[in-house]
Amino acid sequence: MKRRHKVAYSLTSLISLNIISSLVAPDWANATPPRTPDKSVNCEILVVGGGLSGVATAYEGLLAGRTVCLTEITDWLGGQISAQGTSALDERPTQRSRQFYSRGYLELRNRIERKYGKLNPGNCWVSDSCFLPRDAHTILAQMLKDAEKQGKGKLQWFPNTVIKDLEIAANGKIINSAIAIQHQPPKGAPPLNTFTLSQSIEDAYRYENSSRFTKTILRFIPKETKGDTPKWYVVDASETGEIIALADVPYRLGIDARSYLEPSASSATNDPYCPQGFTYTFGMEATKEPQPQTMPPFYLQYAPYFSYELTRLANFDLVFTYRRIWSPNKGKPAKFGGVNFDAAAPGDISMQNWTWGNDYRPGTAKDNLIYSRQQLQGTGQLKPGGWMGGLRTESLRKAEENALSYYYWLVAGTTDSQLGEGVKKQQTNNRFVSGLKSPMGTVHGLSKYPYMREGRRIIGRPSWGQSGGFTIWEIDISRRNYNDEYYSKTLPADMYRHLKAALAGLEATSVIAGKVSPDKAMRRTRSTIFPDAVGIGHYAIDFHPCMVNSPPEAPGNIERPGERRGAGLAYPFQIALRAMIPQKIDNLLVGGKSIGTSHIAAAAYRVHSFEWSAGAAAGTVASFAIKNAIAPYQLVDDLPKQEPQLEALKRLLQQNGNPTAFPDTSIFNENWDNWR
């Protein structure tokens, strides 16, 4: 299969056009928001965010015959695999070999294979499937159309749309409606995806029209109301937890305080300013001849940051082919650092996503991307009509500059911040791929939205054993050896005893009582089994830590010490329904990366198949709750007592091909070491 990609601008022309700086001054001054929406839209399920979790929610809702409204800030479905450009499926070998996934995720993989004639058209080595982001959107759109037809549901798709405000009932428990803004370029204006996110995001959240965008104000309302209760559900499947912030339900952000549940935490106190780094991905194409490379005017500011990171990774071909998303011609066999791969050949396109490259990793209150609740209050975003997306625009802009600078470093740089001089060689037989027909679908060549590894995470409702609110913690999933002397020497004695007891299963009471030494207690070798499991996931606890100083690219800057301690292998894990139900609001569900996990657990609960499984659960739970006139919290409020309707929900998920547990899951089966 051959394909040509039209490239509208080279990196040279982008820089000369000054794409990263503002091209048009928005005419916001003296404008007032409209008093009434342009139209109302009826929904049974309102899904906010068109990433994998949002698409999966819509998919299951449509198959259940529901009317689904789906909003997305970009014009592409798919999030990670499309608008964010990370179109390399993160999977673990055992789960992949057994094809043990949600039905929609399996269908996605099958359609990728049918599209290209093979599952891995990029011939990458990081995954069994690397492909073009723009194709992911097309595949997912067709999947939703097919689900709509099969289930006799109704899909109402709203691209280029953001939620601006919520109308919450006087009792604070129900979202009655949501106000949204949809934008399109007016006649004669540059097309969508001309401007970077930092240039357009504030405009997207303002009611008034501008020289860039014409706005349509939408009011989403329930399709049906019974008494005073609307029969609909809102699902926050956004990338950063926008709705949970706007609704002001309890949540966490960044590092959790060290405890026996989160013993590897890098801080003794909470730190909301240090979530994982985020990344603007981009595509680059290998060429037969050297290409002219123009240094971005801001390059020297970011150059001190870039590095291959490790000696075993210090090879350009290794980095290029790592996430190669298109490979029309087979390159020569190569090997470096113990990895076998086919070297890059002219026409190959690589998607770049590198920790010491286009990752941007702010970690202080001066530059954090996702505003904390205190910062939202300080900027007025929690006031009626004040919501602007909850992100720091300046950090988006700098991340865009950092990504463009990383491309230049890859092809023309000769420095390396971690490995020193003499390691980095120039590689000018490459070009930056951009244009509306390019894999990223943008004039500027960067992904439409950055790849977000971590957002706001809800604190679930108080539950048995977790009176402060339900959370999935580090020790619920990690394979870490907690007999490491670090834990016995660093943790206070009482905290260490509780850690060992929590991992000891049947011996827990004896450990706490002092009858069994913490170091003698047997440890279970599986993840926590949740009675309210509604989905599954499996991936390593993978960290891209924030940096200590501001700005992140400052010369000599280092990662937050201790952040990588929590990294490592994890057991196959479950998605508890309690992790998807926020406090306060009864008709709000949470999918994707904003479910109730800790900072360390979130580092595993963020990859593609998990997002789909969480979304499939959200769509099924919402439909089940509407059909049975029961709120989701009522399915779990009597745990650990038996919940008959919860069991009915789990049977429905499993019958529909959405597993809630891995094979042989049982409290009596503690040998999960063969799951890799």
Secondary structure, DSSP 8 states (H G I E B T S, - for coil): -------S--HHHHHHTTTTS-SS----TT----SS-SEEEEESEEEE--BHHHHHHHHHHHHTT-EEEEE-SSS-SBGGGTTT---B----HHHHHHT-S-HHHHHHHHHHHHHHSSS-TT--SS-S-B--HHHHHHHHHHHHHHHHHHHT-EEEEESSEEEEEEEE-TTSS-EEEEEEEEEE--TTS--TTSS-HHHHHHHHT-SS--SS-EEEEEEEEES-EETTEE--EEEE--SS-HHHHHTT--EE-SB----SSSTT-S-SS-BTT----EE--EEEEE-SS-------TTHHHHGGG----SGGG--HHHHHHHTEEE-SS---EEEETTEEEE---TT-EEEE--TTTTEE---STTT-SB--HHHHHHTTTTSTT----SB-HHHHHHHHHHHHHHHHHHHH----TTT-TTS-----SEEEE-BTTSTT-BSS-B-SS-EES---EE-B--BTTBTT---B-GGGTB---TTSHHHHHHS-HHHHHHHHHHTSGGGHHHHHHTSS-GGGS---BS----TTEEEEE---B-----BSSSSTTSTT--B-TTGGGG-B-B--EEEEGGGG-BSS-TTEEE-GGGSSB-HHHHTTTTSHHHHHHHHHHHHHHHHHHHHHT--GGGGTTTTTS--HHHHHHHHHHHHTT--SS-TT--TT--B-TT--
